Amino acid sequence: MQPTVVCLGEALALLPDVPTGEPDAALARAAGAEVNVALGLAGAGVAAAWVGRLGDDALGAAVRSALDAGGVDTGAVEIDPVRPTGSYAKSVSLGPDGEPATRMHYRRAGSAASAMGPAFLARPPVRERLAAASFVHVSGITAALSDSCAALMREVLSVPRGGRAVFDVNWREQMWPAGDPAVVVGLAGLADVVLVGGDEARRVLGTDDPVALRRLLPGPALLVIKDGARRALAVDRDGDVVEQPALRVDVVEPVGAGDAFAAGLLTGLAGGEPIRRCLRRGHLGAAAVLTVSGDSAAPLPARTVSRLLGSGEREWADVVVSAVGVREVAR
């Protein structure tokens, strides 16, 4: 079955602790922005493929096994016989505002993913999936891995394509030592759909105002601004804005919520749903991940999702999502 959405980018093995020696692959989980999105899509019943490179090692095998078990197509994955699979661990503590703050510990330098370049797109399994997909999802993280990965991203977003390109800005200052966001801004301008967090927009584009952002990024058909725990906005080329408040969530750990939002949004877009419903799907996906310690999570129960997608604004506002389920608060 051909994938509806192809997620192209870096895979990482998420480890439970910072390894002092050789990491234990038996404890690894699949992670990485595009991997998280692919798992979220497959969990929602969307035909999804993850396309990228893994090392010929135990961590790579663990990542691929997790993707296969999650229903993600891995038929276009390339195995590097020399370079390793990237990995990371994280530690969580309370930040100054009392909210959970996560510190990341990466081992990704010289990884199999960093060796991707434009020639990777010519591999028949990759070319065939990209040509058949309705959507191709990528992010700014991939462009930061290496010069060849940045060239790959320009090629993906520039060449004629059958599907719509979805670009998540995913700005990570630590991956851009010079601090210049010009590469990421240029890539965003080539996409059909752009996702950006409000905080990212301020750092990368100098504003989070929807009208100003539209002037700075006139090319994409749709600009989606994720404004944290408050709301999400979608702005089309005509400047029309659709706003959808976020759900209230008892947060366990925040990493992966943006990827889950992207997966939910793409689920709605792939189904041709109205944009407000797509934004609600994004919030529902993010809420599920915010209540677990991993970077991805099983979707909320299908009946709950269906009810909330069709609920009125008051019912939506009364919902609280936590690790034990979904409840409504009395007014």
URHUUR-V462283 format. One record per pair of residues at least 6 apart in sequence whose C-alpha atoms are under 7 Angstrom apart, sorted by the first residue. I is the first residue (numbers start at 1). J is the second residue. Records with the same first field share a line. If there is no record, write none. Layout:
I: J  J
This chain:
2: 129  132
3: 47  48  49  129  133
4: 46  47  48  133  134  135
5: 47  48  49  133  134  135  136
6: 48  49  50  51  130  133  135  136  137
7: 34  38  49  50  51  136  137  138
8: 34  50  51  52  137  138
9: 34  51  52  138  142
10: 32  34  52  113  142
11: 31  32  35
12: 30  31  32  85  86  87  88
13: 28  29  30  31  59  63  86  87  88
14: 28  29  30  31  87  88  89
15: 27  28  29  88  89
16: 27  89
17: 89
18: 89  105
25: 58  59  62
28: 59  62
29: 63
30: 63  66
31: 295
33: 259
34: 138
35: 50
36: 259  260  295  296
37: 259  260  262  263
38: 48  49  50  72
39: 67  70  72
40: 260  263
41: 48  263  267
42: 48  70  71  72
43: 70  298  299
44: 299
46: 267
48: 72  73
49: 72  73  74
50: 72  73  74
51: 74  76  77  126
52: 77  78  113
53: 77  78  79  80  112  113
54: 60  78  79  80  85  112  113
55: 79  80  81  82  83  84  85  112
56: 79  80  81  84
57: 84
59: 85
60: 85
68: 74
75: 125
76: 125  126
80: 112
83: 110  111  112
84: 111  112
85: 111  112
86: 107  108  111
87: 106  107  108
88: 104  105  106  107
89: 104  105  106
90: 102  103  104  105
91: 102  103  104
92: 100  101  102  103
93: 100  101  102
94: 100  101
95: 101
100: 253
114: 145  146  149
115: 148
116: 148  149
117: 148  149  151  152
118: 151  152  155
121: 127
131: 161  162
133: 163
134: 162  163  164
135: 163  164  165  166
136: 163  164  165  166
137: 165  166  167
138: 166  167  168
139: 167  168  169  170
140: 168  169  170  171  184
141: 170  171
142: 149
143: 149  150  153
144: 150  175  176
154: 187
157: 165  190  191
158: 190
164: 192
165: 191  192  193
166: 191  192  193  194
167: 188  191  193  194  195
168: 194  195  196
169: 184  188  195  196
171: 200
173: 179
181: 204
188: 194
189: 217  219  220
190: 219  220
191: 220
192: 220  221  222
193: 220  221  222  223
194: 220  222  223  224
195: 223  224  225
196: 224  225  226
197: 225  226  227
198: 208  225  226  227
201: 207  208
202: 208
207: 213
210: 235
211: 239
218: 237
221: 236  237
222: 234  235  236  237
223: 234  235  236
224: 232  233  234  235
225: 232  233  234
226: 232  233
229: 246
230: 245  246
231: 243  244  245  246
232: 243  244  245  246  279
233: 241  242  243  244
234: 241  242  243
235: 241  242
242: 276
244: 276  279  280
246: 283
247: 283  317  319  320
248: 319  320  321
249: 287  320  321  322
250: 291  321  322
251: 290  291
252: 290  291  292  293
253: 290  291  292  293
254: 290
255: 295
256: 289  295  296
257: 286  289  290
258: 286
260: 282  285  286  289
261: 282  283  285  286
262: 282
263: 282
264: 278  281  282  285
265: 278  279  281  282
268: 277  278  281
269: 278
277: 309
280: 309
285: 299
287: 321
288: 297  299  300
289: 295  296  297
291: 322  323
292: 323
308: 316
318: 328  329
319: 326  327  328  329
320: 326  327  328
321: 327
